[in-house]
Amino acid sequence: MNAPVDSPEIGREIVAAGYRTNVHDHGEGGFPVMMIHGSGPGVTAWANWRLVIPELAKHRRVVAPDMLGFGYSERPEDQIYNRERWVKHALGVMDELGLEQVDLVGNSFGGGLALALAIEHPERVRRLVLMGSAGVSFPITKGLDEVWGYEPSLETMRRLMDVFAFNKGLLTSELAEMRYQASIRPGFQESFSAMFPAPRQRWVDNLASNEDDIRALPHETLILHGREDEVIPLDASYRLAELIDRAQLHVFGRCGHWTQIEHAGRFARLVNDFLNEADQAAAGGN
C-alpha cells in the first residue's frame, strides 16, 4: 500500500505466509514480544501501539505487524478473512523473523487471534497479554457493530472515536481527521468492508475459541480491560479470567476500549512487570 516514505506507520516489508507484510521491529536483545492490533477502521499497528512501543522496546525486541488486509500489508485477492487465516499470517510473521517463541500481546480482535494462536501452537508463546479482548462469545455490542459496520465519513469517524474512548479530551478534531483519512486511503475501505459484513454476530463467534481449549491453556496470562469499554464488554474479560487457570485481571476505571492509549504509562508498566517475571525466572532469579 502506498504511503509517504517518511510516515511513521511504515516499518519494513517482509513476506509472511506468502503476503507482503508491513512490520514494525524495535528494540534489541531481550525476549521478543509480538503485538497484534485491533480492527477499527483505518487501523495500523503503529496507530494502535505507538504510545507503548518505545517503553516496551527499551528492554526487549518489539514486533508489531499490520495484519493481513489491514494497514500497509497486502490484501488477499479472494477477500476472504477469518480467524484461521489471520492466525496463519501471525505465525508467518514469526517464522519469517526467526522467532521460535514470543510473548504475545493482543488488542480486541488481536486478542482473539493471540488466544487462538496460543491454543493451537502453545510452544510458540511464552506469556500472553489480552487487552479488551475478543476470544469468548458474547452478544455483539452496539459499539462493535458500529465499528465493524463503518461507512466512511468524518462525522461517522467522530462518533466512533466517542465510542472508543472514555476520556473525551483525547478526541480532538485532528485525531478524527487523521483516522478518517486513514480509512479512505486506496484499498482500505474495500478490504475492511469485506472482513465483517452483516450479520456481524458471526464474526464475534468466529474469533471465539472453544472454552475447553481456553481452560487447558498453560500460559501465564495478563488480562487488561477498561471498565467503561463500549466495544468489548468487560464481562468477556471476566469470563477469560475465570477460564484461564494462570490468569490475572486488571480493570482500569474511567477507561474505554483504548487502554493502551488512555492509560499508556500504566499499560506499559503492567506489561513490562508481567514479562519481566518470566525473564527473571528464566535467568534463575527471584
Secondary structure as a PSIPRED ss2 file (coil, helix, strand):
# PSIPRED VFORMAT (PSIPRED V4.0)

   1 M C   1.000  0.000  0.000
   2 N C   1.000  0.000  0.000
   3 A C   1.000  0.000  0.000
   4 P C   1.000  0.000  0.000
   5 V C   1.000  0.000  0.000
   6 D C   1.000  0.000  0.000
   7 S C   1.000  0.000  0.000
   8 P C   1.000  0.000  0.000
   9 E C   1.000  0.000  0.000
  10 I C   1.000  0.000  0.000
  11 G C   1.000  0.000  0.000
  12 R E   0.000  0.000  1.000
  13 E E   0.000  0.000  1.000
  14 I E   0.000  0.000  1.000
  15 V E   0.000  0.000  1.000
  16 A E   0.000  0.000  1.000
  17 A C   1.000  0.000  0.000
  18 G C   1.000  0.000  0.000
  19 Y E   0.000  0.000  1.000
  20 R E   0.000  0.000  1.000
  21 T E   0.000  0.000  1.000
  22 N E   0.000  0.000  1.000
  23 V E   0.000  0.000  1.000
  24 H E   0.000  0.000  1.000
  25 D E   0.000  0.000  1.000
  26 H E   0.000  0.000  1.000
  27 G C   1.000  0.000  0.000
  28 E C   1.000  0.000  0.000
  29 G C   1.000  0.000  0.000
  30 G C   1.000  0.000  0.000
  31 F C   1.000  0.000  0.000
  32 P C   1.000  0.000  0.000
  33 V E   0.000  0.000  1.000
  34 M E   0.000  0.000  1.000
  35 M E   0.000  0.000  1.000
  36 I E   0.000  0.000  1.000
  37 H C   1.000  0.000  0.000
  38 G C   1.000  0.000  0.000
  39 S C   1.000  0.000  0.000
  40 G C   1.000  0.000  0.000
  41 P C   1.000  0.000  0.000
  42 G C   1.000  0.000  0.000
  43 V C   1.000  0.000  0.000
  44 T C   1.000  0.000  0.000
  45 A H   0.000  1.000  0.000
  46 W H   0.000  1.000  0.000
  47 A H   0.000  1.000  0.000
  48 N H   0.000  1.000  0.000
  49 W H   0.000  1.000  0.000
  50 R C   1.000  0.000  0.000
  51 L C   1.000  0.000  0.000
  52 V C   1.000  0.000  0.000
  53 I H   0.000  1.000  0.000
  54 P H   0.000  1.000  0.000
  55 E H   0.000  1.000  0.000
  56 L H   0.000  1.000  0.000
  57 A C   1.000  0.000  0.000
  58 K C   1.000  0.000  0.000
  59 H C   1.000  0.000  0.000
  60 R C   1.000  0.000  0.000
  61 R C   1.000  0.000  0.000
  62 V E   0.000  0.000  1.000
  63 V E   0.000  0.000  1.000
  64 A E   0.000  0.000  1.000
  65 P E   0.000  0.000  1.000
  66 D C   1.000  0.000  0.000
  67 M C   1.000  0.000  0.000
  68 L C   1.000  0.000  0.000
  69 G C   1.000  0.000  0.000
  70 F C   1.000  0.000  0.000
  71 G C   1.000  0.000  0.000
  72 Y C   1.000  0.000  0.000
  73 S C   1.000  0.000  0.000
  74 E C   1.000  0.000  0.000
  75 R C   1.000  0.000  0.000
  76 P C   1.000  0.000  0.000
  77 E C   1.000  0.000  0.000
  78 D C   1.000  0.000  0.000
  79 Q C   1.000  0.000  0.000
  80 I C   1.000  0.000  0.000
  81 Y C   1.000  0.000  0.000
  82 N C   1.000  0.000  0.000
  83 R H   0.000  1.000  0.000
  84 E H   0.000  1.000  0.000
  85 R H   0.000  1.000  0.000
  86 W H   0.000  1.000  0.000
  87 V H   0.000  1.000  0.000
  88 K H   0.000  1.000  0.000
  89 H H   0.000  1.000  0.000
  90 A H   0.000  1.000  0.000
  91 L H   0.000  1.000  0.000
  92 G H   0.000  1.000  0.000
  93 V H   0.000  1.000  0.000
  94 M H   0.000  1.000  0.000
  95 D H   0.000  1.000  0.000
  96 E H   0.000  1.000  0.000
  97 L C   1.000  0.000  0.000
  98 G C   1.000  0.000  0.000
  99 L C   1.000  0.000  0.000
 100 E C   1.000  0.000  0.000
 101 Q C   1.000  0.000  0.000
 102 V E   0.000  0.000  1.000
 103 D E   0.000  0.000  1.000
 104 L E   0.000  0.000  1.000
 105 V E   0.000  0.000  1.000
 106 G E   0.000  0.000  1.000
 107 N E   0.000  0.000  1.000
 108 S C   1.000  0.000  0.000
 109 F H   0.000  1.000  0.000
 110 G H   0.000  1.000  0.000
 111 G H   0.000  1.000  0.000
 112 G H   0.000  1.000  0.000
 113 L H   0.000  1.000  0.000
 114 A H   0.000  1.000  0.000
 115 L H   0.000  1.000  0.000
 116 A H   0.000  1.000  0.000
 117 L H   0.000  1.000  0.000
 118 A H   0.000  1.000  0.000
 119 I H   0.000  1.000  0.000
 120 E H   0.000  1.000  0.000
 121 H C   1.000  0.000  0.000
 122 P H   0.000  1.000  0.000
 123 E H   0.000  1.000  0.000
 124 R H   0.000  1.000  0.000
 125 V E   0.000  0.000  1.000
 126 R E   0.000  0.000  1.000
 127 R E   0.000  0.000  1.000
 128 L E   0.000  0.000  1.000
 129 V E   0.000  0.000  1.000
 130 L E   0.000  0.000  1.000
 131 M E   0.000  0.000  1.000
 132 G C   1.000  0.000  0.000
 133 S C   1.000  0.000  0.000
 134 A C   1.000  0.000  0.000
 135 G C   1.000  0.000  0.000
 136 V C   1.000  0.000  0.000
 137 S C   1.000  0.000  0.000
 138 F C   1.000  0.000  0.000
 139 P C   1.000  0.000  0.000
 140 I C   1.000  0.000  0.000
 141 T C   1.000  0.000  0.000
 142 K H   0.000  1.000  0.000
 143 G H   0.000  1.000  0.000
 144 L H   0.000  1.000  0.000
 145 D H   0.000  1.000  0.000
 146 E H   0.000  1.000  0.000
 147 V H   0.000  1.000  0.000
 148 W H   0.000  1.000  0.000
 149 G C   1.000  0.000  0.000
 150 Y C   1.000  0.000  0.000
 151 E C   1.000  0.000  0.000
 152 P C   1.000  0.000  0.000
 153 S C   1.000  0.000  0.000
 154 L H   0.000  1.000  0.000
 155 E H   0.000  1.000  0.000
 156 T H   0.000  1.000  0.000
 157 M H   0.000  1.000  0.000
 158 R H   0.000  1.000  0.000
 159 R H   0.000  1.000  0.000
 160 L H   0.000  1.000  0.000
 161 M H   0.000  1.000  0.000
 162 D H   0.000  1.000  0.000
 163 V H   0.000  1.000  0.000
 164 F H   0.000  1.000  0.000
 165 A C   1.000  0.000  0.000
 166 F C   1.000  0.000  0.000
 167 N C   1.000  0.000  0.000
 168 K H   0.000  1.000  0.000
 169 G H   0.000  1.000  0.000
 170 L H   0.000  1.000  0.000
 171 L C   1.000  0.000  0.000
 172 T C   1.000  0.000  0.000
 173 S H   0.000  1.000  0.000
 174 E H   0.000  1.000  0.000
 175 L H   0.000  1.000  0.000
 176 A H   0.000  1.000  0.000
 177 E H   0.000  1.000  0.000
 178 M H   0.000  1.000  0.000
 179 R H   0.000  1.000  0.000
 180 Y H   0.000  1.000  0.000
 181 Q H   0.000  1.000  0.000
 182 A H   0.000  1.000  0.000
 183 S H   0.000  1.000  0.000
 184 I C   1.000  0.000  0.000
 185 R C   1.000  0.000  0.000
 186 P C   1.000  0.000  0.000
 187 G C   1.000  0.000  0.000
 188 F H   0.000  1.000  0.000
 189 Q H   0.000  1.000  0.000
 190 E H   0.000  1.000  0.000
 191 S H   0.000  1.000  0.000
 192 F H   0.000  1.000  0.000
 193 S H   0.000  1.000  0.000
 194 A H   0.000  1.000  0.000
 195 M H   0.000  1.000  0.000
 196 F C   1.000  0.000  0.000
 197 P C   1.000  0.000  0.000
 198 A C   1.000  0.000  0.000
 199 P C   1.000  0.000  0.000
 200 R C   1.000  0.000  0.000
 201 Q H   0.000  1.000  0.000
 202 R H   0.000  1.000  0.000
 203 W H   0.000  1.000  0.000
 204 V H   0.000  1.000  0.000
 205 D H   0.000  1.000  0.000
 206 N H   0.000  1.000  0.000
 207 L H   0.000  1.000  0.000
 208 A C   1.000  0.000  0.000
 209 S C   1.000  0.000  0.000
 210 N C   1.000  0.000  0.000
 211 E H   0.000  1.000  0.000
 212 D H   0.000  1.000  0.000
 213 D H   0.000  1.000  0.000
 214 I H   0.000  1.000  0.000
 215 R H   0.000  1.000  0.000
 216 A C   1.000  0.000  0.000
 217 L C   1.000  0.000  0.000
 218 P C   1.000  0.000  0.000
 219 H C   1.000  0.000  0.000
 220 E E   0.000  0.000  1.000
 221 T E   0.000  0.000  1.000
 222 L E   0.000  0.000  1.000
 223 I E   0.000  0.000  1.000
 224 L E   0.000  0.000  1.000
 225 H E   0.000  0.000  1.000
 226 G E   0.000  0.000  1.000
 227 R C   1.000  0.000  0.000
 228 E C   1.000  0.000  0.000
 229 D C   1.000  0.000  0.000
 230 E C   1.000  0.000  0.000
 231 V C   1.000  0.000  0.000
 232 I C   1.000  0.000  0.000
 233 P C   1.000  0.000  0.000
 234 L H   0.000  1.000  0.000
 235 D H   0.000  1.000  0.000
 236 A H   0.000  1.000  0.000
 237 S H   0.000  1.000  0.000
 238 Y H   0.000  1.000  0.000
 239 R H   0.000  1.000  0.000
 240 L H   0.000  1.000  0.000
 241 A H   0.000  1.000  0.000
 242 E H   0.000  1.000  0.000
 243 L H   0.000  1.000  0.000
 244 I C   1.000  0.000  0.000
 245 D C   1.000  0.000  0.000
 246 R C   1.000  0.000  0.000
 247 A E   0.000  0.000  1.000
 248 Q E   0.000  0.000  1.000
 249 L E   0.000  0.000  1.000
 250 H E   0.000  0.000  1.000
 251 V E   0.000  0.000  1.000
 252 F E   0.000  0.000  1.000
 253 G C   1.000  0.000  0.000
 254 R C   1.000  0.000  0.000
 255 C C   1.000  0.000  0.000
 256 G C   1.000  0.000  0.000
 257 H C   1.000  0.000  0.000
 258 W C   1.000  0.000  0.000
 259 T H   0.000  1.000  0.000
 260 Q H   0.000  1.000  0.000
 261 I H   0.000  1.000  0.000
 262 E H   0.000  1.000  0.000
 263 H C   1.000  0.000  0.000
 264 A H   0.000  1.000  0.000
 265 G H   0.000  1.000  0.000
 266 R H   0.000  1.000  0.000
 267 F H   0.000  1.000  0.000
 268 A H   0.000  1.000  0.000
 269 R H   0.000  1.000  0.000
 270 L H   0.000  1.000  0.000
 271 V H   0.000  1.000  0.000
 272 N H   0.000  1.000  0.000
 273 D H   0.000  1.000  0.000
 274 F H   0.000  1.000  0.000
 275 L H   0.000  1.000  0.000
 276 N H   0.000  1.000  0.000
 277 E H   0.000  1.000  0.000
 278 A H   0.000  1.000  0.000
 279 D H   0.000  1.000  0.000
 280 Q H   0.000  1.000  0.000
 281 A H   0.000  1.000  0.000
 282 A H   0.000  1.000  0.000
 283 A C   1.000  0.000  0.000
 284 G C   1.000  0.000  0.000
 285 G C   1.000  0.000  0.000
 286 N C   1.000  0.000  0.000
